[in-house]
Amino acid sequence: MTLRQWAKYRIYSPAGVFPYFGTRVHFPKGCVAFQAVCCQGIFEADNVRLLRQLCRPGTYMFDVGANLGLMAVPVLQDVPDSRVVSFEPSPNALPWLKRTIAGSAVKARWQLVEKAASGAAGRAEFSVSTPANGLYDGLRHTERSAELRRATVEVTTLDLEWQRLGRVPVSIIKVDVEGAELEVLRGAGECLARTRPYVLLEWSPLNLKAYKTSHDALYYFARERQYRLYALPAMVPLLAPADLELQAMRTESFLMAPSGVGPQICDFDVGVPS
């Protein structure tokens, strides 16, 4: 950390809350996500820029694996009349995310679903690490952080929640669920077919091992549903399964774009929140 970054960390750590895009975000002691914000200024800035650009005014973003809400807040702040539905089952994140939403000026446009999203509804075991490492919690233990215990969580699908909301327009889905990304998308078949949203997702070889998911599964899933696949942040088009495996050595962030619609990406400065 630079001196400025260290000062930010020291100032806000005792309080467990910091300002972020006009919202006071709450976090547990030693939180790795907050440490990342201190170092990066904006959490995953390239992905945040995409979300803000691709979420259309008046539409929904599904934020699957919301954790502390660091991807939802910038969208709600900057995209007029946008709405975010955050999916988060982790007992490490939920208390803090609830406090953040309750105190936010945009809470009327921010819904929380206290469930995991997957390919089918029900209940499932959930791998829980320490509160500080809650960013790595998931339906399976990926060994990216020590597992502290197992919890039982409710599971839903994006299609079920989309139908519950009245089949609303969804312009983008963000999925970061520590290896279960493909299962989330399999539970969103109707939503993907009807609303044709962009999908920003993590695709990590390390996480995929826990689910025995092959590297190229995402390529075939996208092609079957008439989506194009890009590696981020450089927007490298993936034209064959081998392209995906190669790019996965360099990045964990990928974009699915509906065929026939070019990614509306603008190169602009996302700025640093006060």
For each residue, the residues with C-beta under 8 A, 3 or more apart:
1: 5 6 9 38 39
2: 5 6
3: 6 7
4: 7 8
5: 1 2 8 9 38 39
6: 1 2 3 9 10 38
7: 3 4 10 11
8: 4 5 11 12 18 38
9: 1 5 6 12 13 34 35 38
10: 6 7 13
11: 7 8
12: 8 9 15 16 17 18 34
13: 9 10 16 29 34
14:
15: 12 18
16: 12 13 26 27 28 29 96
17: 12 24 25 26 27
18: 8 12 15 24 25 27 34 37
19: 22 23 24 25 273 274
20: 23 24 25 37 70 73 273
21: 73 74 77 78 273
22: 19 73 77 105 273
23: 19 20 69 73 76 77 100 103 104 105 106
24: 17 18 19 20 100 103 104
25: 17 18 19 20 68 69 70 73 96 100
26: 16 17 68 96 97 99 100
27: 16 17 18 31 33 34 68 96
28: 16 31 92 96 131 132 134
29: 13 16 131 132
30: 130 131 132
31: 27 28 34 35 68 131 132 134
32: 35 36 132 133 135
33: 27 36 37 43 67 68 70 134 135
34: 9 12 13 18 27 31 37 38 68
35: 9 31 32 38 39
36: 32 33 39 40 43 44
37: 18 20 33 34 40 41 42 43 70
38: 1 5 6 8 9 34 35
39: 1 5 35 36
40: 36 37 43 44 45
41: 37 45 272 273
42: 37 45 48 74 270 271 272 273
43: 33 36 37 40 48 70 71
44: 36 40 47 48 70 71 253
45: 40 41 42 48 49 270
46: 49 50 232 233 253
47: 44 50 51 71 174 200 232 233 253
48: 42 43 44 45 51 52 71 74 270
49: 45 46 52 53 268 270
50: 46 47 53 54 200 232 255 265
51: 47 48 54 55 61 71 74 75 172 174 200
52: 48 49 55 74 75 78 79 270
53: 49 50 264 265 266
54: 50 51 171 172 198 200 263 264 265
55: 51 52 59 61 75 79 82 171 172
56: 59 79 82 169 171
57: 79 80 81 82
58: 80 81 82 169
59: 55 56 82 83 168 169 170 171
60: 82 83 84 85 165 168 169 170 171
61: 51 55 72 75 82 83 84 85 170 171 172 173 174
62: 84 85 87 158 161 162 170 172 173 174 197
63: 66 69 71 72 84 85 86 87 174
64: 87 117 158 173 174 175 176 177 184
65: 87 88 174 175 176 177 178
66: 63 69 71 72 86 87 88 93 97 112
67: 33 70 88 90 93 97 134 135 176
68: 25 26 27 31 33 34 93 96 97 100
69: 23 25 63 66 72 73 86 97 100 101 110
70: 20 25 33 37 43 44 67 73
71: 43 44 47 48 51 63 66 74 75 174 176
72: 61 63 66 69 75 76 84 86 110
73: 20 21 22 23 25 69 70 76 77 100 104 106
74: 21 42 48 51 52 71 77 78 270 273
75: 51 52 55 61 71 72 78 79 82 84
76: 23 72 73 79 82 83 84 104 106 109 110
77: 21 22 23 73 74 106
78: 21 52 74 75
79: 52 55 56 57 75 76 82
80: 57 58
81: 57 58 109
82: 55 56 57 58 59 60 61 75 76 79 109
83: 59 60 61 76 109 110 111 168
84: 60 61 62 63 72 75 76 109 110 111
85: 60 61 62 63 111 112 113 161 165
86: 63 66 69 72 97 101 110 111 112 113
87: 62 63 64 65 66 113 115 116 117 156 161
88: 65 66 67 93 94 97 112 113 114
89: 94 114 115 116 126 153 154 155
90: 67 93 94 126 128 134 137
91: 94 95 128 151
92: 28 128 129 130 131 133 134 137
93: 66 67 68 88 90 96 97 134 137
94: 88 89 90 91 97 98 114
95: 91 98 99
96: 16 25 26 27 28 68 93 99 100
97: 26 66 67 68 69 86 88 93 94 100 101 112
98: 94 95 101 102 112
99: 26 95 96 102 103
100: 23 24 25 26 68 69 73 96 97 103 104
101: 69 86 97 98 104 107 110 112
102: 98 99 107
103: 23 24 99 100 107
104: 23 24 73 76 100 101 107 110
105: 22 23
106: 23 73 76 77 109 110
107: 101 102 103 104 110
108:
109: 76 81 82 83 84 106
110: 69 72 76 83 84 86 101 104 106 107
111: 83 84 85 86
112: 66 85 86 88 97 98 101
113: 85 86 87 88 117 156 161
114: 88 89 94 154
115: 87 89 153 154 155 156
116: 87 89 124 126 139 153 154 155 156 177 180
117: 64 87 113 155 156 157 158 161 177 184 187
118: 124 139 155 156 157 180 183 184 187
119: 157 183 184 186 187
120: 155 157 187
121: 155 156 157 160
122: 154 155
123: 152 153 154 155
124: 116 118 139 152 153 155
125: 139 150 151 152 153
126: 89 90 116 137 138 139 150 151 152 153
127: 137 138 139 140 141 142 147 150
128: 90 91 92 134 137 147 148 149 150 151
129: 92 133 134 136 137 145 146 147 148
130: 30 92 133 134 145 146 148
131: 28 29 30 31 92 134
132: 28 29 30 31 32
133: 32 92 129 130 136 137 145 146
134: 28 31 33 67 90 92 93 128 129 130 131 137
135: 32 33 67
136: 129 133 142 144 145 178
137: 90 92 93 126 127 128 129 133 134 178
138: 126 127 141 142 177 178 179 180 207 210
139: 116 118 124 125 126 127 177 178 180
140: 127 178 179 180 210 211
141: 127 138 147 210
142: 127 136 138 178 179 206 207 209 210
143: 206 210
144: 136 178 206 207
145: 129 130 133 136
146: 129 130 133
147: 127 128 129 141 150
148: 128 129 130
149: 128
150: 125 126 127 128 147
151: 91 125 126 128
152: 123 124 125 126
153: 89 115 116 123 124 125 126
154: 89 114 115 116 122 123
155: 89 115 116 117 118 120 121 122 123 124
156: 87 113 115 116 117 118 121 160 161 187
157: 117 118 119 120 121 160 161 187 188
158: 62 64 117 161 162 173 184 187 188 191
159: 162 163 187 188 189 190 191
160: 121 156 157 163 164 187
161: 62 85 87 113 117 156 157 158 164 165
162: 62 158 159 165 167 168 170 188 190 191 195
163: 159 160 166 167 190
164: 160 161
165: 60 85 161 162 168
166: 163
167: 162 163 194
168: 59 60 83 162 165
169: 56 58 59 60 195
170: 59 60 61 62 162 173 191 195 197
171: 54 55 56 59 60 61 195 197 198
172: 51 54 55 61 62 197 198 199 200
173: 61 62 64 158 170 188 191 197 198 199 200 201
174: 47 51 61 62 63 64 65 71 199 200 201
175: 64 65 181 184 185 199 200 201 202
176: 64 65 67 71 181 201 202
177: 64 65 116 117 138 139 180 181 184 202
178: 65 136 137 138 139 140 142 144 202 204 207 210
179: 138 140 142 204 207 208 209 210 211 213
180: 116 118 138 139 140 177 183 184 211
181: 175 176 177 184 185 201 202 203 218
182: 185 186 211 213 217 218 221
183: 118 119 180 186 187 211
184: 64 117 118 119 158 175 177 180 181 187 188
185: 175 181 182 188 192 199 201 221
186: 119 182 183 189 221
187: 117 118 119 120 156 157 158 159 160 183 184
188: 157 158 159 162 173 184 185 191 192
189: 159 186 192 193
190: 159 162 163 193 194
191: 158 159 162 170 173 188 194 195 197
192: 185 188 189 195 196 197 199 225 227
193: 189 190 196 225
194: 167 190 191
195: 162 169 170 171 191 192
196: 192 193 258 261
197: 62 170 171 172 173 191 192 258
198: 54 171 172 173 255 256 257 258 263
199: 172 173 174 175 185 192 227 255 256
200: 47 50 51 54 172 173 174 175 232 253 254 255 256
201: 173 174 175 176 181 185 218 253 254 255 256
202: 175 176 177 178 181 207 252 253 254
203: 181 208 218 244 248 252 253 254
204: 178 179 207 208 248 252
205: 208 209 215 248
206: 142 143 144 209
207: 138 142 144 178 179 202 204 210 211
208: 179 203 204 205 211 212 213 214 215
209: 142 179 205 206 212
210: 138 140 141 142 143 178 179 207
211: 140 179 180 182 183 207 208
212: 208 209
213: 179 182 208 217
214: 208 217
215: 205 208 218 241 244 245 248
216: 219 220 241 242 244 245
217: 182 213 214 220 221
218: 181 182 201 203 215 221 222 229 244 254
219: 216 222 223 229 238 240 241 243 244
220: 216 217 223 224 241
221: 182 185 186 217 218 224 225
222: 218 219 225 227 228 229 256
223: 219 220 226 227 229
224: 220 221
225: 192 193 221 222
226: 223 258 259 260
227: 192 199 222 223 256 257 258 259
228: 222 237 256 257 258 259
229: 218 219 222 223 237 238 244 254 255 256 257
230: 235 236 237 238 254 255 256 257 263
231: 234 235 236 238 243 244 247 250 251 253 254
232: 46 47 50 200 235 251 253 254 255
233: 46 47 251 253
234: 231
235: 230 231 232 255 263 265
236: 230 231 243 247
237: 228 229 230 243
238: 219 229 230 231 243 244 247 254
239: 243
240: 219 243 244
241: 215 216 219 220 244 245
242: 216 245 246
243: 219 231 236 237 238 239 240 246 247
244: 203 215 216 218 219 229 231 238 240 241 247 248 254
245: 215 216 241 242 248 249
246: 242 243 249 250
247: 231 236 238 243 244 250 251 254
248: 203 204 205 215 244 245 251 252
249: 245 246
250: 231 246 247
251: 231 232 233 247 248 254
252: 202 203 204 248
253: 44 46 47 200 201 202 203 231 232 233
254: 200 201 202 203 218 229 230 231 232 238 244 247 251
255: 50 198 199 200 201 229 230 232 235 263
256: 198 199 200 201 222 227 228 229 230
257: 198 227 228 229 230 261 262 263
258: 196 197 198 226 227 228 261
259: 226 227 228
260: 226
261: 196 257 258
262: 257
263: 54 198 230 235 255 257
264: 53 54
265: 50 53 54 235
266: 53
267:
268: 49
269:
270: 42 45 48 49 52 74
271: 42
272: 41 42
273: 19 20 21 22 41 42 74
274: 19
